[in-house]
């Protein structure tokens, strides 16, 4: 069965969207994060089982208040790559396949995005949704591939390129979705038509 997992941080002022906070203030950055995350989760959960993998580990109650009656699981691992690899392992061990992971900050991600990713995974090993900042907003796997989560410069402009190189090294067939914008700066809000205040 297809499983969709969303990685999200607890909606705490100063804890989320620190680059955006520098442009619009911590209160507005938190408000945007809450709105976009709720929109993405609701859009995906209408059609797919969604598990929210959250951080920090003490945040389950906050996550439930924010996102409602979904499945929730605390992230485990020393860095983002380890936490992602662990989450994929849990789902594959349950018998889920394919497994598609998204973030909480790309407002154009919805159920149709997941459907397209799943169609690609009928013939490819990996599907990636490139973000315009050089990262990715989605990664889907047909089977476990830990090497895609090691040695990645998380948070920088080379995440997508390094991930593609890792796929090539281990000979995984990759398909890509269309590029989308995630929200990191005030400029991203302006382009997406989201008010800065």
Secondary structure, DSSP 8 states (H G I E B T S, - for coil): --EEEEEEE---TTTS-HHHHHHH-HHHHHHHHHHHHHHHHHHHHTTS-EEEEEESTT-HHHHHHHH-SSEEEE--SSSHHHHHHHHHHHHHHHT--SEEEE-S--TT--HHHHHHHHHHTTT-SEEEEEBTTSSEEEEEESS--GGGGSS--TTSTTHHHHHHHHHHHTT--EEE---B----SHHHHHHHT----
